[in-house]
Amino acid sequence: MELFSFLTFIFLVFFGENNNEGCLCFDVTDTNKIEVDRPISVQLDQSSACWNDNMALVKKTKSGAEVIPYQKDSDDEKKIWFQHSGSDQEQTQYCFSQNKKQGKTAVFSGKKDKGDLQLNYGNQSLISYRYGMTSAPKGVNPLYQKSGYIHPVISPKGDTLTRIQPPDHYHHYGVWGPWTRTRIEDVGVDFWNLKDAQGTVLFKSFNHIEAGGIYAGFSAHQEHFNLTQKPKQMALNENLKVKVWKNQNPNHYFIDYTTQFTTPLDNGILFEAYRYGGGLGFRFKEQWDKNNCEVITSEGKDRKGADGTTARWCVVYGDSSDGKGKTGVLFMSHPENQSHPEPMRVWPLDANKGRGDMFFEFCPIRHQEWKINPQNTYALKYRMLVFDGTITPKEAENHWKAFAFPPEINITYN
């Protein structure tokens, strides 16, 4: 009996629950010392013996240790996401602990309702993705019907910033990005201007919907149809990935918008150079016009001079609906994007018969065509900061750097 007890003790010491305490750690090194909070991910493929998702993640700083929440990636069960807080500290260590997992409960949620996927933070509505078909307005050409777009985008204080089916452009749908001038073989196909019946982009299915303590999001399969062919021809398969998350500022939240696409066409498809189409388009609310909506870009351009120029980021802002402040969106283009710094379409002050409504787009084919070949996967990555109040150019640059330059992560085993 004494021998059995001794062997049991040895087994617990070397193989028991406490053996994995601090077994897996990783250092996050941010040489840029970007003082901006943002979610980052770490791949744990080689560390299953030292980690499971019941363990707690502990952040170690000069002031002590803190248990923080994390969230598993729906595409990869060995990848986790967590909020990395910006500081002037170049290196931060995180370790997994066998202590019972702690941290915030799931504050983000995703809910389907009558063709809309609503992404929320607590009781706060953030965005909706329309997967159901939206019919054209009564008395309007039915070709304007559409699915597969984001609307509404709601500011932290409740302003609806997007607009769909405005009478001046019935084919405008909140946040969306169909390609305009394309060529398949010798045939021109326009996926943007729906009334021409050449092309359209529609929702097909969800790959996944996810929500937790760090973000809510989805991955959706969207199909780009060439309607000049009978039967209609699949021209592009798109995987749209969207995540919404927050920092510590109650007047901020973020939308990460990534589109990945391939073509099944034997000879591919050409995106011709044109002043708008593709990328990330955003039609702003009806209340904004030339008198109450402003633009500032990373290159110092204002609304009068921004159209057709290139930028790393662009802030579009205007009056809040209550008239007591400002609200807007900071748009960020990733350095890996086609044509980065990216060309923009910004409606001029005399748009819509002098009203000066606001439409913004990062448009990678504005000045240069882009050939999409079969067997290849292409991607465009954007981040939007939706805010109430104001964003200074310095703040915008810091947020862009946090998006563009993720910190280095080095996994260690103890």
C-alpha positions as CSV (number, residue, x, y, z in Angstrom):
1,M,0.0,0.0,0.0
2,E,2.8,2.4,0.9
3,L,4.5,1.6,-2.5
4,F,1.3,2.2,-4.3
5,S,0.8,5.6,-2.6
6,F,4.4,6.6,-3.4
7,L,4.0,5.7,-7.1
8,T,0.7,7.6,-7.2
9,F,2.4,10.6,-5.8
10,I,5.2,10.4,-8.4
11,F,2.6,10.0,-11.2
12,L,0.7,13.1,-10.1
13,V,3.9,15.2,-9.8
14,F,5.1,14.3,-13.3
15,F,1.8,13.7,-15.2
16,G,-0.9,15.2,-13.2
17,E,-3.0,18.3,-13.7
18,N,-0.5,20.7,-12.3
19,N,2.2,19.5,-14.7
20,N,0.9,21.7,-17.5
21,E,0.8,24.8,-15.4
22,G,2.6,27.4,-17.6
23,C,3.6,24.6,-20.0
24,L,2.7,26.8,-22.9
25,C,3.5,30.5,-23.1
26,F,4.0,32.9,-26.0
27,D,5.6,36.3,-26.2
28,V,4.0,39.1,-28.2
29,T,6.6,41.5,-29.5
30,D,5.5,44.8,-30.9
31,T,8.5,46.6,-32.1
32,N,6.4,49.5,-33.2
33,K,4.9,49.9,-29.7
34,I,1.5,50.7,-31.2
35,E,-0.7,51.9,-28.3
36,V,-3.9,50.6,-29.8
37,D,-6.0,47.7,-28.6
38,R,-6.8,45.1,-31.2
39,P,-7.6,41.4,-31.5
40,I,-4.7,39.1,-32.6
41,S,-4.5,35.4,-33.1
42,V,-2.0,32.6,-32.3
43,Q,-1.8,29.2,-33.9
44,L,-1.5,26.4,-31.4
45,D,-1.2,23.4,-33.8
46,Q,2.0,22.0,-32.2
47,S,0.9,22.5,-28.6
48,S,-2.1,20.3,-28.0
49,A,-0.3,18.5,-25.1
50,C,0.0,21.7,-23.2
51,W,-3.3,23.4,-24.0
52,N,-7.1,22.8,-24.1
53,D,-9.9,25.3,-24.3
54,N,-10.8,24.8,-20.6
55,M,-7.6,26.5,-19.6
56,A,-7.2,30.1,-18.6
57,L,-5.1,32.6,-20.6
58,V,-2.9,34.7,-18.2
59,K,-1.4,38.0,-19.3
60,K,1.8,38.8,-17.5
61,T,2.9,42.5,-17.2
62,K,5.1,44.6,-15.0
63,S,2.2,45.2,-12.7
64,G,1.2,41.5,-12.3
65,A,-0.8,38.7,-13.9
66,E,-4.3,39.1,-15.3
67,V,-6.7,36.4,-16.6
68,I,-8.1,37.5,-20.0
69,P,-10.7,36.0,-22.3
70,Y,-10.0,34.4,-25.6
71,Q,-12.1,32.8,-28.4
72,K,-11.5,29.8,-30.6
73,D,-11.6,30.4,-34.4
74,S,-14.5,28.7,-36.2
75,D,-12.3,27.8,-39.1
76,D,-9.4,26.4,-37.1
77,E,-9.9,24.9,-33.6
78,K,-6.2,25.3,-32.8
79,K,-6.3,29.1,-33.4
80,I,-7.4,31.4,-30.7
81,W,-8.1,35.2,-30.7
82,F,-7.6,37.5,-27.8
83,Q,-7.4,41.2,-27.2
84,H,-3.9,42.6,-27.1
85,S,-3.8,45.9,-25.3
86,G,-1.6,48.6,-26.7
87,S,1.2,49.9,-24.4
88,D,4.7,51.3,-24.5
89,Q,5.9,47.8,-23.5
90,E,7.6,46.2,-26.5
91,Q,7.1,42.6,-25.3
92,T,4.2,41.0,-23.4
93,Q,4.0,37.4,-22.2
94,Y,0.9,35.2,-22.2
95,C,0.7,31.8,-20.6
96,F,-2.0,29.1,-20.3
97,S,-2.9,28.0,-16.8
98,Q,-4.8,24.9,-15.6
99,N,-6.8,27.2,-13.4
100,K,-10.5,27.1,-14.4
101,K,-11.0,29.3,-17.4
102,Q,-12.1,32.8,-16.4
103,G,-12.7,36.2,-18.0
104,K,-15.7,37.9,-19.6
105,T,-18.7,35.8,-20.6
106,A,-19.8,35.9,-24.3
107,V,-20.9,39.5,-24.8
108,F,-21.1,39.3,-28.6
109,S,-24.0,37.5,-30.3
110,G,-25.3,36.7,-33.8
111,K,-29.0,36.3,-34.5
112,K,-30.9,35.4,-37.7
113,D,-34.1,37.2,-38.2
114,K,-36.2,37.2,-41.4
115,G,-33.2,37.1,-43.7
116,D,-30.9,39.3,-41.7
117,L,-28.0,38.1,-39.6
118,Q,-27.7,40.7,-36.8
119,L,-24.3,41.0,-35.0
120,N,-24.7,42.6,-31.5
121,Y,-22.6,43.6,-28.5
122,G,-24.7,43.0,-25.4
123,N,-27.9,44.9,-26.1
124,Q,-26.3,47.1,-28.7
125,S,-26.9,46.4,-32.4
126,L,-23.9,46.9,-34.5
127,I,-24.4,45.6,-38.1
128,S,-26.7,43.3,-40.1
129,Y,-25.8,41.1,-43.0
130,R,-28.6,40.6,-45.5
131,Y,-28.7,37.0,-46.7
132,G,-32.4,37.0,-47.7
133,M,-33.5,38.5,-51.0
134,T,-34.5,42.2,-50.8
135,S,-37.1,43.0,-53.5
136,A,-36.9,46.1,-55.6
137,P,-39.0,49.0,-54.3
138,K,-42.6,49.0,-55.5
139,G,-42.9,50.1,-59.1
140,V,-39.1,49.7,-59.7
141,N,-37.5,47.3,-62.1
142,P,-37.3,43.9,-60.3
143,L,-33.7,43.5,-61.6
144,Y,-32.7,45.7,-58.6
145,Q,-33.5,42.9,-56.2
146,K,-30.4,41.7,-54.2
147,S,-29.0,39.7,-51.3
148,G,-25.5,39.6,-49.8
149,Y,-24.7,43.0,-48.4
150,I,-24.3,44.7,-45.0
151,H,-27.1,47.1,-43.8
152,P,-27.5,48.7,-41.4
153,V,-24.2,49.8,-39.9
154,I,-25.1,51.5,-36.7
155,S,-22.9,53.9,-34.7
156,P,-22.2,53.2,-31.0
157,K,-24.8,55.8,-30.1
158,G,-27.4,54.5,-32.5
159,D,-27.1,56.4,-35.8
160,T,-27.8,54.4,-38.9
161,L,-24.9,55.2,-41.2
162,T,-25.8,53.1,-44.3
163,R,-28.5,53.4,-46.9
164,I,-29.9,51.0,-49.4
165,Q,-31.9,51.5,-52.6
166,P,-31.7,55.3,-52.7
167,P,-33.9,56.6,-55.6
168,D,-30.8,58.1,-57.3
169,H,-29.0,54.7,-57.3
170,Y,-31.4,51.8,-56.6
171,H,-28.4,49.4,-57.0
172,H,-26.6,50.9,-53.9
173,Y,-26.7,48.5,-51.0
174,G,-25.1,49.7,-47.8
175,V,-21.7,48.0,-47.7
176,W,-21.0,45.9,-50.8
177,G,-18.4,45.5,-53.6
178,P,-19.4,44.0,-57.0
179,W,-17.1,44.6,-59.9
180,T,-18.2,47.0,-62.6
181,R,-16.3,46.8,-65.9
182,T,-15.2,43.1,-66.3
183,R,-14.5,41.1,-69.4
184,I,-15.2,37.3,-69.8
185,E,-13.7,36.2,-73.1
186,D,-14.8,39.0,-75.4
187,V,-18.0,39.9,-73.5
188,G,-18.3,42.8,-71.1
189,V,-20.1,42.0,-67.9
190,D,-21.2,44.6,-65.3
191,F,-22.0,43.1,-61.9
192,W,-22.6,46.6,-60.3
193,N,-25.3,48.2,-62.4
194,L,-28.1,45.7,-61.9
195,K,-30.6,47.2,-64.3
196,D,-28.4,46.3,-67.2
197,A,-29.0,42.6,-66.5
198,Q,-25.4,41.7,-67.2
199,G,-24.4,40.4,-63.8
200,T,-25.3,40.2,-60.1
201,V,-23.9,39.0,-56.8
202,L,-26.0,36.9,-54.4
203,F,-25.7,35.1,-51.1
204,K,-25.4,31.3,-51.4
205,S,-24.8,29.9,-47.9
206,F,-23.0,30.5,-44.6
207,N,-19.8,28.7,-43.9
208,H,-20.1,29.5,-40.2
209,I,-21.5,32.1,-37.8
210,E,-19.6,32.7,-34.6
211,A,-19.8,34.8,-31.4
212,G,-17.9,34.9,-28.1
213,G,-16.1,37.2,-25.7
214,I,-13.8,38.7,-28.3
215,Y,-15.9,39.2,-31.5
216,A,-18.9,38.1,-33.5
217,G,-18.7,37.3,-37.2
218,F,-19.6,35.1,-40.1
219,S,-18.2,33.6,-43.3
220,A,-20.5,33.6,-46.3
221,H,-20.3,32.1,-49.7
222,Q,-21.4,34.7,-52.4
223,E,-21.8,33.9,-56.0
224,H,-21.1,36.3,-58.9
225,F,-23.3,35.4,-61.9
226,N,-22.8,36.3,-65.5
227,L,-26.3,36.9,-66.8
228,T,-25.3,37.4,-70.4
229,Q,-25.1,33.6,-70.7
230,K,-28.1,31.3,-70.8
231,P,-28.2,29.6,-68.4
232,K,-26.4,32.0,-66.1
233,Q,-22.7,31.4,-65.7
234,M,-20.8,31.3,-62.4
235,A,-18.0,33.9,-62.8
236,L,-16.6,34.2,-59.3
237,N,-16.9,32.3,-56.0
238,E,-16.5,34.7,-53.1
239,N,-15.9,33.9,-49.4
240,L,-16.8,37.0,-47.4
241,K,-15.4,37.0,-43.8
242,V,-16.6,39.7,-41.4
243,K,-15.8,40.2,-37.7
244,V,-17.0,42.9,-35.4
245,W,-15.1,43.7,-32.2
246,K,-14.6,46.5,-29.7
247,N,-11.8,48.2,-27.9
248,Q,-12.0,50.0,-24.5
249,N,-13.6,53.1,-26.0
250,P,-17.4,53.0,-25.7
251,N,-17.7,55.3,-28.7
252,H,-15.8,52.9,-31.0
253,Y,-16.3,49.5,-32.6
254,F,-14.5,47.8,-35.5
255,I,-15.5,45.8,-38.6
256,D,-12.9,43.5,-40.2
257,Y,-14.0,42.8,-43.8
258,T,-12.1,40.3,-45.9
259,T,-13.1,39.1,-49.3
260,Q,-11.5,36.0,-50.9
261,F,-12.4,35.0,-54.4
262,T,-11.6,32.5,-57.1
263,T,-12.9,32.0,-60.7
264,P,-14.0,28.7,-62.2
265,L,-13.7,30.1,-65.7
266,D,-11.1,28.3,-67.9
267,N,-9.6,31.6,-69.1
268,G,-10.3,33.7,-66.0
269,I,-11.9,37.1,-65.8
270,L,-10.5,40.6,-66.3
271,F,-11.4,43.4,-64.0
272,E,-11.0,46.5,-66.3
273,A,-9.8,49.8,-64.9
274,Y,-12.7,52.0,-64.0
275,R,-13.5,54.8,-61.5
276,Y,-15.7,52.6,-59.2
277,G,-16.4,48.9,-58.5
278,G,-15.1,46.1,-56.4
279,G,-13.1,46.6,-53.2
280,L,-15.2,48.1,-50.4
281,G,-18.1,50.4,-51.2
282,F,-20.1,52.3,-48.6
283,R,-23.3,54.4,-49.3
284,F,-23.8,56.7,-46.4
285,K,-27.1,57.9,-44.9
286,E,-29.5,60.3,-46.7
287,Q,-29.1,63.1,-44.1
288,W,-25.5,63.7,-45.2
289,D,-24.7,66.1,-48.0
290,K,-22.0,68.6,-49.1
291,N,-22.9,70.9,-46.1
292,N,-22.4,68.4,-43.2
293,C,-20.1,65.6,-44.3
294,E,-16.3,65.8,-44.5
295,V,-13.3,63.6,-45.6
296,I,-9.7,63.4,-44.5
297,T,-7.2,61.0,-46.0
298,S,-3.8,59.7,-44.9
299,E,-2.3,61.9,-47.6
300,G,-4.0,65.0,-46.2
301,K,-6.7,65.3,-48.9
302,D,-10.2,66.6,-48.1
303,R,-13.5,65.8,-49.8
304,K,-12.8,68.3,-52.6
305,G,-9.5,66.6,-53.5
306,A,-9.8,63.0,-52.4
307,D,-11.5,61.4,-55.4
308,G,-9.1,59.4,-57.5
309,T,-6.2,59.7,-55.1
310,T,-4.6,56.9,-53.1
311,A,-4.5,56.4,-49.4
312,R,-3.7,54.0,-46.5
313,W,-6.8,55.2,-44.7
314,C,-9.7,57.7,-45.0
315,V,-12.0,59.2,-42.4
316,V,-15.5,60.0,-43.5
317,Y,-17.6,61.9,-40.9
318,G,-20.6,64.1,-40.5
319,D,-23.3,65.4,-38.2
320,S,-25.0,63.1,-35.8
321,S,-28.7,62.7,-36.3
322,D,-29.4,64.6,-33.1
323,G,-27.2,67.5,-34.3
324,K,-25.1,67.4,-31.1
325,G,-21.9,65.9,-32.4
326,K,-20.1,63.9,-35.1
327,T,-20.2,60.3,-36.2
328,G,-18.4,58.5,-39.0
329,V,-16.2,55.7,-40.3
330,L,-12.4,55.3,-40.5
331,F,-11.6,53.1,-43.6
332,M,-8.3,51.2,-43.6
333,S,-6.7,49.3,-46.5
334,H,-4.3,46.5,-45.9
335,P,-0.7,46.8,-47.4
336,E,-1.2,43.4,-49.1
337,N,-4.2,44.6,-51.1
338,Q,-4.0,45.1,-54.8
339,S,-2.9,48.6,-55.7
340,H,-2.1,49.6,-52.1
341,P,-2.0,52.5,-51.1
342,E,-5.4,52.1,-52.6
343,P,-7.3,54.4,-55.0
344,M,-10.6,55.8,-53.8
345,R,-13.9,56.8,-55.2
346,V,-15.3,59.7,-53.2
347,W,-18.4,61.4,-54.6
348,P,-17.7,65.1,-55.4
349,L,-19.5,68.0,-53.7
350,D,-21.8,68.4,-56.7
351,A,-22.9,64.7,-56.8
352,N,-26.6,63.9,-57.3
353,K,-27.6,67.2,-58.9
354,G,-25.6,69.3,-56.5
355,R,-26.8,67.7,-53.2
356,G,-23.4,66.2,-52.5
357,D,-24.5,62.9,-51.0
358,M,-21.7,60.7,-49.7
359,F,-20.5,57.5,-51.3
360,F,-17.0,56.1,-50.5
361,E,-15.1,53.2,-52.0
362,F,-11.6,51.7,-51.8
363,C,-11.3,50.8,-55.5
364,P,-8.2,48.7,-56.4
365,I,-9.0,48.8,-60.2
366,R,-9.5,52.6,-60.4
367,H,-6.2,53.1,-62.3
368,Q,-5.1,49.6,-63.3
369,E,-6.8,46.5,-64.6
370,W,-6.5,43.2,-62.7
371,K,-6.5,39.8,-64.3
372,I,-8.1,37.0,-62.2
373,N,-6.7,33.6,-63.3
374,P,-8.2,30.2,-62.5
375,Q,-6.7,28.0,-59.8
376,N,-5.6,31.1,-57.8
377,T,-7.2,32.6,-54.7
378,Y,-7.2,36.4,-54.4
379,A,-8.0,38.5,-51.3
380,L,-8.7,42.0,-50.2
381,K,-8.6,43.0,-46.5
382,Y,-10.2,46.1,-44.9
383,R,-10.9,47.4,-41.5
384,M,-13.5,50.0,-40.5
385,L,-13.6,51.9,-37.2
386,V,-17.2,53.0,-36.6
387,F,-17.2,55.9,-34.2
388,D,-19.1,58.7,-32.5
389,G,-17.2,61.9,-31.9
390,T,-14.0,62.6,-33.9
391,I,-10.8,60.8,-35.0
392,T,-7.6,62.7,-35.4
393,P,-5.1,61.9,-38.2
394,K,-2.7,60.7,-35.6
395,E,-5.3,58.3,-34.1
396,A,-6.2,57.1,-37.6
397,E,-2.6,56.4,-38.4
398,N,-2.1,54.4,-35.2
399,H,-5.2,52.4,-35.9
400,W,-4.0,51.7,-39.5
401,K,-0.6,50.6,-38.2
402,A,-2.3,48.2,-35.7
403,F,-4.2,46.7,-38.7
404,A,-1.3,46.7,-41.1
405,F,1.5,45.4,-38.8
406,P,0.5,42.6,-36.5
407,P,3.0,41.9,-33.7
408,E,5.4,39.0,-33.8
409,I,4.4,35.9,-31.7
410,N,6.9,33.4,-30.4
411,I,5.6,30.2,-28.7
412,T,7.7,28.7,-25.9
413,Y,7.3,25.5,-23.9
414,N,8.3,25.2,-20.3
